[in-house]
Amino acid sequence: MDTRYDFGENTDRAIVYVRPVNVDDLPQDMREQVRDLTKLYAVHNEEGERLALVEGRDLAFQLARQNNMEPVTVH
């Protein structure tokens, strides 16, 4: 395919990845802090480092945008 596509302006915002995390997969000390939740959402940088764990997907996206990052979903 040889068609140019305009991706818009370069925003220079860091891309972060949002993915669901099963609480059962977390270390015991973290599981004890989660109450009755079974799933959290992790925000990772491009190197895969976990930056945050939050209760909901929407909150993960809001957190990223408030910190001048561009969130994308990963499965």
N, C-alpha and C positions, 0 to 999 in steps of 0.2 A: 504494500500500500504506500503510495507516494503522495498523499494529500496532507497539506499542512493544516494544523489545528491550533487555533488561538486559545491558549490556556489562561488568558487574562494577564493582569499585572502580577509580577513576582512580589508576593507579600512579605518575603523574608521572615515568615513566621515558622518556627520550628514545628515539624510534624510530630505528633504523638499518637500512639496507638491505644485504643480502648478495647478491652476484651473482658468477657465475663470470667470470674474465678469462683470455683466451688469452695465454700468455706472449709469443707473437709480436707481440701488440699493445702490449707495453710498450717503453719506451725501451731502447736498447742497454745502457746501464750497469746497468739493472735485470735485463735478461735474463741478463747475465753472472753474476749472483749466485744464480740460480735452480736451478742444477744441471741435472738431466735432466727436470724437470717440464714439462708442456705446458699446465697449467691451474692457476691460483691462485684464491683467493676474496677479493674486495674488500669492505670494510665502509665504507659511505658514510653521512654524516649526511643530514638532511632537505634540506639545500641542495645535495646532490650531491657535497660535498667528500669525497675519499677519505681515510679515517682510518687504514686498515690494509690490508695484503695478507698473507694467510696461506696455508698449504699446503692446508688442507682446509675443507670447509663446516662440519663439526662444530666445528673449532677457531675458526672465525669466530663461530659462535653462542656458544661458551663465552667467548670474549674479550669479546663485547658484554655478555653477562650479568654477567661479573665486574666490568665497569665500569658497572653499573647502567643498562644500555641494553636496549631491547626489540628484538631482531632479527627482521626479516621477509625472506623471499626475494623477489628481483626477477629477472626473466629478461632 
